[in-house]
Amino acid sequence: MRVDWVLLDNAAPGSLQVGDLVSAEAGGLPTYRVLALQEGRAWLRDEEHSADMISPIGRFRWKAAPSAP
């Protein structure tokens, strides 16, 4: 699956949403699916390894660009 990445603006309200695919690295690995957001933290799923984690939102710099119809 090819993914185009865009820089995530963590300071902008609503820049990160449940369901977004995010990464800390520009190359996109590893990637995490956002399951929930609360108080500056994201509940995440590593779909490749079937593992969940909680992390500060500021850790992630990239999110998958919306796909074109």
C-alpha positions in Angstrom: 0.0 0.0 0.0 1.4 3.4 -1.0 0.9 6.2 1.4 1.5 9.9 0.8 2.6 11.7 4.1 1.8 15.2 5.2 3.4 17.1 8.1 1.2 17.0 11.1 0.6 20.4 12.8 0.0 19.3 16.4 -0.8 22.9 17.4 -3.7 23.2 15.1 -7.1 22.1 16.6 -8.5 19.0 14.8 -5.3 18.3 12.9 -5.4 14.7 14.3 -8.5 12.6 14.2 -9.6 9.1 15.3 -8.9 6.8 12.3 -5.8 8.8 11.1 -2.7 6.8 10.2 0.4 8.5 11.8 4.1 8.0 12.0 7.0 9.6 13.9 9.3 9.3 10.9 9.0 10.8 7.4 9.4 7.4 5.8 6.3 6.2 7.5 7.6 3.3 9.5 6.4 2.3 11.9 2.8 3.4 11.4 0.0 3.6 13.9 -3.8 3.9 13.6 -5.4 6.5 16.0 -8.0 4.8 18.1 -8.8 7.6 20.5 -7.6 11.0 21.6 -7.7 12.5 25.1 -5.7 15.1 27.0 -2.8 15.3 24.7 -2.4 11.6 24.3 -3.3 9.2 21.5 -4.4 5.6 21.9 -2.8 3.8 19.0 -2.7 0.5 17.2 0.3 -0.9 15.4 -1.7 -2.9 12.8 1.4 -4.7 11.5 2.2 -6.2 14.9 -1.3 -6.2 16.4 -0.1 -4.1 19.4 -1.8 -1.2 21.1 -0.1 1.7 23.0 -0.7 5.1 24.4 1.6 8.0 23.4 1.9 11.8 23.6 0.4 13.3 20.4 3.6 15.4 20.0 5.6 12.3 19.3 4.1 12.0 15.8 5.2 14.4 13.0 3.5 12.8 10.0 0.0 11.6 9.0 -1.3 9.9 5.9 -2.7 12.4 3.4 -6.3 12.0 2.6 -6.8 9.7 -0.4 -8.2 11.3 -3.6 -11.6 9.9 -4.8 
